[in-house]
Amino acid sequence: MSATAHSIENTGKSIWDGGQSPLKASYGKLMMWFFLLSDAFTFSALLVTYGMIRFSHQAYSGTVEAFTFSQEYWPIPEKVFEAVPFLHGMSLPLVFVGIMTFILIMSSVTMVLAVEAGHRMDKKAVEKWMLWTIIGGLTFLGCQAWEWSHFISGTGGGGASLSWNEYGPSDFAALFFFITGFHGTHVLSGVVLNFLIYYNTVTGVYERRGHYEMVEKVGLYWHFVDLVWVFVFTFFYLV
Amino acid sequence: MHTEETSHVQVVPADKAKIKKIWMTAGILGLITALEFLIAFTVPHEMEMTRVSIFIAMTIVKAAYIVGEFMHLKYEVKVLFWSILIPMIFVVWMLTAFMYEGGAIFDARY
């Protein structure tokens, strides 16, 4: 038995009795983790709702080539999302959403690099990578704005609203707006938080403080947004 | 004045191995996404169960890399690791229960 374990035994105290950090993480970081856990429940609820509603509707049974939009059955996602900006009229299924996925993954990478630079107290590098992360986030939001406007105006069949859409049952568009909208709102608030971090880095707040832990905390949030997109991509666009 | 203020801060040079690992993880995430595309257009829709299982497996692998490496959870204290993971059991149950429910609504409708 080590000396420390012995003294704990004697006083009847464990590491959970206070004065120490049993999880070896700061309060702010822990609270970010548990907030993200609760946010994961919210997103799970939305995605499970999608699964349930899709299961309660008729599925398309013919061949993919012969597929046409109908309110009778749930659409095949790759037939709905096949437009790419500047390439009007071409059928490029899931290409644009693939580009969006890569943009978000890349902005997650630049975020890790910002956190890594923060550990080294490298102010210039943190500034550089935070800026790239913000650009990535804004690009993603721009792509989503385009996708929404294309989805709403449609391909000549009347487009989509919360109550009706040309692609399939009315719930299909409603869920599209809810799920990608809720995720997009997260991206937007992530960009705002990233900008605040960038601003504080540039003005030297973290350098004076002696550490860049705020970059880490907001980094956790940003990675979570990327994580959710991975699930939205699979369950909304691929399956 | 600005340089004077910051001159006492010691910038540590970057660890090449660490940076390499970050880009490796990014490469894996990109590769899995590319594979998902490949499967989406090569495995026919008639094999729906196979497609869905592959997609879900790949999504979980991607999620593990993002949470484990990017969010650094793999390297946190075990208690923290499990406090985040174990509550996700509720999501698994939610998924099971509501998919079953969806099937029941389908049967009642058609």
Chai-1 contact restraints between the chains, C-beta under 6 A:
chainA,res_idxA,chainB,res_idxB,connection_type,confidence,min_distance_angstrom,max_distance_angstrom,comment,restraint_id
A,L23,B,V77,contact,1.0,0.0,6.0,A-B,restraint_1
A,L23,B,V79,contact,1.0,0.0,6.0,A-B,restraint_2
A,L23,B,L80,contact,1.0,0.0,6.0,A-B,restraint_3
A,K24,B,V77,contact,1.0,0.0,6.0,A-B,restraint_4
A,W33,B,I84,contact,1.0,0.0,6.0,A-B,restraint_5
A,L37,B,I84,contact,1.0,0.0,6.0,A-B,restraint_6
A,S44,B,V91,contact,1.0,0.0,6.0,A-B,restraint_7
A,V48,B,M94,contact,1.0,0.0,6.0,A-B,restraint_8
A,V48,B,L95,contact,1.0,0.0,6.0,A-B,restraint_9
A,V48,B,F98,contact,1.0,0.0,6.0,A-B,restraint_10
A,G51,B,M99,contact,1.0,0.0,6.0,A-B,restraint_11
A,M52,B,F98,contact,1.0,0.0,6.0,A-B,restraint_12
A,M52,B,E101,contact,1.0,0.0,6.0,A-B,restraint_13
A,M52,B,G102,contact,1.0,0.0,6.0,A-B,restraint_14
A,F55,B,M99,contact,1.0,0.0,6.0,A-B,restraint_15
A,F55,B,G102,contact,1.0,0.0,6.0,A-B,restraint_16
A,F55,B,G103,contact,1.0,0.0,6.0,A-B,restraint_17
A,S56,B,G102,contact,1.0,0.0,6.0,A-B,restraint_18
A,S56,B,I105,contact,1.0,0.0,6.0,A-B,restraint_19
A,S56,B,F106,contact,1.0,0.0,6.0,A-B,restraint_20
A,V64,B,H45,contact,1.0,0.0,6.0,A-B,restraint_21
A,T101,B,T33,contact,1.0,0.0,6.0,A-B,restraint_22
A,I105,B,L29,contact,1.0,0.0,6.0,A-B,restraint_23
A,S108,B,F70,contact,1.0,0.0,6.0,A-B,restraint_24
A,V109,B,A26,contact,1.0,0.0,6.0,A-B,restraint_25
A,V112,B,I22,contact,1.0,0.0,6.0,A-B,restraint_26
A,V112,B,F70,contact,1.0,0.0,6.0,A-B,restraint_27
A,R120,B,V12,contact,1.0,0.0,6.0,A-B,restraint_28
A,M121,B,V9,contact,1.0,0.0,6.0,A-B,restraint_29
A,M121,B,V11,contact,1.0,0.0,6.0,A-B,restraint_30
A,D122,B,V11,contact,1.0,0.0,6.0,A-B,restraint_31
A,E207,B,V9,contact,1.0,0.0,6.0,A-B,restraint_32
A,L220,B,M71,contact,1.0,0.0,6.0,A-B,restraint_33
A,H223,B,I66,contact,1.0,0.0,6.0,A-B,restraint_34
A,H223,B,F70,contact,1.0,0.0,6.0,A-B,restraint_35
A,H223,B,M71,contact,1.0,0.0,6.0,A-B,restraint_36
A,L227,B,A63,contact,1.0,0.0,6.0,A-B,restraint_37
A,L227,B,I66,contact,1.0,0.0,6.0,A-B,restraint_38
A,V230,B,T59,contact,1.0,0.0,6.0,A-B,restraint_39
A,V230,B,K62,contact,1.0,0.0,6.0,A-B,restraint_40
A,T234,B,F55,contact,1.0,0.0,6.0,A-B,restraint_41
A,T234,B,T59,contact,1.0,0.0,6.0,A-B,restraint_42
A,L238,B,A40,contact,1.0,0.0,6.0,A-B,restraint_43
A,L238,B,F55,contact,1.0,0.0,6.0,A-B,restraint_44
A,V239,B,V52,contact,1.0,0.0,6.0,A-B,restraint_45
A,V239,B,F55,contact,1.0,0.0,6.0,A-B,restraint_46
